[in-house]
C-alpha cells in the first residue's frame, strides 16, 4: 500500500513539475463580419475537439486544451457553401470542403496565432505570425499565469498597406489578403532558405519591413523573433481576438 502511494505521489509530482495543466482558449470576433476559426494541432498529435467553426460578429466561443500542447489558430473569411455542399473560403482556406478543417492547415496568406503550452521547462510560448502573410487583424492575450505574460497583437489592417505584387483580391476587386514575399516569390532571400538560412544572411527585406511597420509585435519573416515571441507560465486562459 505504501509503495502504491509513493508511486502515486511521484506520478503526481511529475505531473505538476512538468508544467502539465489545462488551458481554455477563448475566441472573440470583433470584426464587423462573420469569421470561421480553424485549429491545427502540431507534431502529429490528436486534433482538438473542434478543428473549425463559425463565429458571428461580436460572438465568443471557447475550447479546452490539455497540456502539453502545440498548435496554431487562424480565421477564415468570405466563406460560403456551394450547390454541391462544399464549404470554401476566400482567405485562409483549409481545403477540407467542410467548416471543420480536419487536420488541415491554413492556405497562405493567413494571420496565425501560434501557442505552445507547457513546452520545455513548463513555459508557454505564443506569438502572432505573419510569416505566411496576412488576412485579418488578430491578437492573443493570457489571463492568469506567471512571468511576463504580455499580449501579442497585430491590430493593423495590413491589407491597406500591401503592395500590388503581394495583394490577393476578392471578386469585387478589393484587397482581402496580403502574401508574404516568400509565398509570393518563393525565393531564398525571402524564405531564409539555402544560402540565406541563418539570421546573419537573411536580414529583413523591404517587404518584411512593411509587415513589421504595421504590426511590430508580430513575426514579419522567419528570423524576426527577438521581439515577437512571448512567454508565460501556467496561464489557465488564452483569449484570441479577431479584429482587436
SULUR-V878627 format. One record per backbone hydrogen bond with DSSP energy under -1.0 kcal/mol. NH is the residue of the N-H (numbers start at 0). CO is the residue of the C=O. Records with the same first field share a line. If there is no record, write none. Layout:
# SULUR-V878627
NH = CO / CO
This chain:
# SULUR-V878627
4 = 0
5 = 1
6 = 2
7 = 3
8 = 4
9 = 5
10 = 6
11 = 7
12 = 8
13 = 9
14 = 10
15 = 11
16 = 12
17 = 13
18 = 15
19 = 14
22 = 64
23 = 235
24 = 62
25 = 237
26 = 60
27 = 239
28 = 58
29 = 241
34 = 54
35 = 75
37 = 73
38 = 50
39 = 71
41 = 69
44 = 41
52 = 36
54 = 34
57 = 28
58 = 55
60 = 26
62 = 24
64 = 22
66 = 20
68 = 116
70 = 114
71 = 39
72 = 112
73 = 37
75 = 35
76 = 90
79 = 87
81 = 85
84 = 81
86 = 96
87 = 79
89 = 76
90 = 76
103 = 100
106 = 92
109 = 131
111 = 128
112 = 72
113 = 126
114 = 70
115 = 124
116 = 68
118 = 122
121 = 118
123 = 231
124 = 115
125 = 229
126 = 113
128 = 111
129 = 218
132 = 129
133 = 177
137 = 153
138 = 240
139 = 151
140 = 238
142 = 236
145 = 232
148 = 230
151 = 139
153 = 137
157 = 155
159 = 156
160 = 157
165 = 162
167 = 176
169 = 173
172 = 169
175 = 167
176 = 167
177 = 133
178 = 165
183 = 179
184 = 180
185 = 181
189 = 186
190 = 186
191 = 187
192 = 187
195 = 192
196 = 193
201 = 197
208 = 204
210 = 206
211 = 207
212 = 208
213 = 209
214 = 210
217 = 214
218 = 127
223 = 220
224 = 222
229 = 125
231 = 123
232 = 145
236 = 142
237 = 23
238 = 140
239 = 25
240 = 138
241 = 27
242 = 136
